[in-house]
Every structure is written in structure tokens, then in C-alpha cells.
Amino acid sequence: MYEEAENKVGGWRDYREFEVIKKVRESDVITSFYLKPTDGLAIPEFVPGQYITVRVQIPGEQFMMNRQYSLTNVSNGEYYRISVKSESMHDNPDGKVSNYLHKEVSTGDIVQLTVPAGDFTLKEGTEPITFIAAGVGITPFMSMLNTLYKQESLRKITLIHAFKNRKLQAFADELSMLSRQMHDMTINFYNEEADVFEENYKIGRINEDVLKQLDQNGIFYVCGPVEFMQIVIQMLYKLGVPKDKVRYEFFGPSMKIETVTEKV
């Protein structure tokens, strides 16, 4: 993947310096970083759903650290956008980098990036698409949805996104705008703590009854915490959705989908 991306127009090998040109708070725990190459040259196009690796030198740490983050904007050849969740520092190595980015990295600072990579990507076609996300699992879907919007896609699109409360919800306004302007897009937000009572907001969690109401004939993309994914994907299989129509990505080490059977 990296070799292929390196050979694209604007591609590069290993790491390249990028400047943070904008930093936007999306929720209490998710912040977007807009990144532009310091050399002023072009950057390669990416496929919606791909990620980049960010490398930083954190003061006091012996070694440089790198983490992977989904690209969340439409490919434009000029800058990348990533949207980073601030992870808990307790027994969580991801917390070191995410908290450093949130608290210490500002507009004008420099980070190092690899070329975009990853195969959890938007597939072309005409069949309906259902995106199912929990928490920060919404991030890879943002580049997919923004690309479908740019393409003026006529596909039927459904998004369901679960989160604990509105303070933790990212991209609410952006997603609402997309749903209004896309040809055929439906969104439903599942609000566990029931602190939002507006159109498109549902109280509770995603369960089998919710999934039964979806178009079973299309393709499903699932992303979120491991247990959430295991349960949702099992329920989709139970409802008769073919395995080749269910696509998913783990934010961390891959695990078996068949290991959890509790309700979401």
C-alpha cells in the first residue's frame, strides 16, 4: 500500500513534514487537525476511508511515537484533515499521543506524516450504503460521506451513529448539512444518556430492532469500539446480511467477530 501511494503524484517515502494550519474542536473529546506540507508541494489523492500515520516527538519521551488516524475530509491535493479522540491516559499507550496533540500541538506546529494507506475504503457502485458507527468510529465515514457528496451520488445512504451524550458527539452540524444536501441520505443519532431531543436523535442504543429497519440489500460499513463491532456485525449476519456485504475496521489489534454475544 505504501509503495503504491509513494508512486502517486505528490507521493513520498517514509515521513514528510506537515504544518498544522487549523485546529477545530469537534466535541469534548475529538479535535480535527488540518495539515499542509511545509514544502508547499502537492500531496497524493487518497481513497475515502484511508488513514495516515502521524509521528511526533513528545518532550521527555526517549523515542518518537506514531499513531494512525483516519482522514476525515474529501481528497483535495492540498491538505489533509484528521480528527483525533483524546484517549484516557490510564494504561492506554494511545493516550500519550492523542493528549499531546490535543493539549500541546497548535496552529503553526509541525508533525510528520506517512502517505495515506488502508483498505477500509469506499467501493464504487450503485447499491445502497449503510454506515454504522459508535463514538470515534465515525471518523473514516466522514471522508466517505464528503466524497459521495462531492460526486453528487444518487446512492441511497443511511447513517446511524451511537454515542453516550451530545458533548461527545462529533460532526453533528456537518452530518446534518450533508443529509439535507445529498440526494438520498438518512441520519439517526442514538443518544445513550437522552440529553438531546431533536429531529434525528433517538434515545437508547443500536440493537437488533434498529438493524431490522435498515435496507438489508445494500453494503454495510461498521466502525467503533471492538465490542460494539462484534455485536453489531453478529446481528447483521443473524439478519441474513451476507458476509461479503459487511465491511469493518478495527481501531487497534484485530479480533474475532464471533466472540461477543451480549446486547449493544
N, C-alpha and C positions, 0 to 999 in steps of 0.2 A: 504493500500500500504506500509506504513512504517513498519507495523508489519511483513509483508511478507519479506521485504528487510532485516529487522533485523535478521530474522531467516536463511538467506543465509550464506554460508561460508564467513567469514570475516565481517559479518554484525554487527551493533551496535545499541544501543538505544540513543535517543536524539542527542547530539553533540559530535564530535570527533575532536581532533586537527590535522591539516594538515599543512605542510610546503610548502611554495611557492618555488619550485625547479627551475622554469624557468618562465620568463615573456617575451612575444613576442608581439610586436606591429603589428597588422594585417591591420590597416588602421588608418586614422587620429582620429577616434572615437572608435575603437574596439581594445581591447588588450586581449590576451589569457594568462591565468594563469595555470601553470602545478602544480598540488597539490598532495603531497605524505604524507601518515600518519606518524606522528612523532614517533609512537610506533614501526614502522618497520614491522607491521603485514599486512596480506593480506587485501584487500578490496573486497567487493562483485562485481560480474559481474552486469552490468546494461543492460537494453534493449535500443537499439538505439532510441533516441528521448526523453529520460527521463532527469530530471533535478536534481540538488542538491540545498539545501538551505545553503547559506553562512551567518555566524553570525560574526559580528565584533564589537569591542568597539572603537568608534570614540572619540578621545580626545575632551573634552568639552561637550559631549552629556551625559545626565543623564542615558539613558538606552542603552543596547546593541541593535543593529539593525540587521535584517536579510532580505535577498533578495533571490529570486530563479533565477538560471541561468542554461541554457541548457548545458548538457555535449556535447562536440564537437569532441571527439576522439573516436576511437574504444575501446570497453571494453577490458582491459588487465590485471586486477587483481593487478596492481602495483600503478598506479597513475590516476588521473582524469584531464581532461582539460576543463576549462570553458572559454568562450570568452565574455567579458563584454563591452557593449557600455557605453561610458561616457555620461550620460544624462544631459540635461540642469538643472541647479540649480533653475531656476525661477519657483516657485510654483510647483515643482516636487520633492516629497519625495524620489523617486528613485535616484535622483541626488546626494544625500548625500553619499550613499554607493558606487555608481559607481565611483564618482570622488575621493573618499577616496582610493578605490582600485587602480585607475589609478595613482594618484599622490603620495600617501603615502606608499602603500604596495609594498615591493621589495622582491627580491630573499632572502630567509632565514627567512622571516617573517612568523608568524603563524596566521591561520584563523581557524574557527570552521565550520564543515560541518555536515549535516544530511546524512543519507543513500539516494541513488538515489530513485526517485519516479516519478510518472506521467504516464498517459495512452495515450499520443500522441506519439505512438510508431510505429516502422516499423513492418508491418504484413508480415509473410512469405507467399509465393505463387509464381506463375509464371506470373501473369498478368503484363502488362506494368505499370510503375510508372512515374507520372509527379510531380515534385516538383516546386511550385510557391512561390517565396519569394520576399519580399521587405525589404531593409535595414538589420537590425539586425535579421530579421526573417529567415535569412539563417542559424542561429546557430544550431537549432535542426536537420537540414538536414545534417550537417557535420558528425555527428555520424552515421546517417543512410547510407550516401554515403560511408563513410570509411568502414562500416561493410559490405556493398554489395561488395565492392572491395576485402575485406579480404576473403569473401565467394566465390569469383570468380563467382559471379552471372551471369546468362545468360539472366536475365530480360532486357527488353528494358527500358531505363531510360532517361528521359528528365528533364532538369533543366532550369528554367528561373528565373533570379534574377534581380530586378529593384533597382536602386539607383540613386542619384542625379548626382554624378560625381565620377571619378576614385579615388579621395582622400578618399572617403567614402566607397569604395568597399573593403570588406574583403575576404580573402582566394582566390584571383584571381589565384595565381600560383598553389595552392593545387587543386583547382577545375579543372584547365586546365590539370594538371597531371592525375587526376582521369579520365577525359574524354578521354585522349589518351590511358590509360591502361585498362579501363573497356571494357567488351565485346561489349556493345552497349549503349553508353551514348552520348547524345547531350546536349550542353550547349549554351544558348544565354543570354547575359547580356544586359539589357536595360538601357541606359545611358541618363538620362534626359537632362543634360547640354551639351551633344555632345562634350565631350572633349577627347574621345578615338575613334580612327578609325582603329580598328584592327579586325582580324577574330573573329567571335562570338559576337562582340559588335554591338548592334543596337541603333539607335538614336530614342529617344522617350520613351513612356510609354507602359505598358502592357494594351491592350484593347481587345475588343471582336474579332477583326480581328486576333490578335495574338492567342487568345484561340481557334479560329476556326481551326487553323492549327495543333492543338495537337491531339494526339490519344484519341478519346473520349471513348474508350473501357476499359481503364485501371482505376487505382485508382489515385486520386489527393490528394496531401498534400499541404496545404496553410498556410503560416505564415508571419506575418508582422504587420504593424500598423492596428488598428481596421478598419478604413475607407477603407483602401486598401483591407482588407479581406472581408468586407461586399460587396464591389463592385465586386471583382473577383468571389466570391462564387455565388453571384446572377447571374452573367454572365454564369458561368458553369451550373447552374440549367436551365437557359434560353436555353442553347445549348443542353439540354437534358441529361446531366450527372446525373445519379441517386444520390439522397442524400446520400445513404449509400456508395457511392464511393468517397465522398468528405470528407476529414478529415482535421481538422484545430485546432489551438491552439491560445488562446489569451494571450498576454504578459500583463496581468493585469486583471481587472474585466471583466467577460463575458458580452457580449452584444448581442442583437438580430441581426441576419444576415440580416433581411429584412428591415432595417431602412434607408439605403442609396441607392440612385439610380443614382447618378451622375457618370460621366466617371472617370476612374482612372487617 
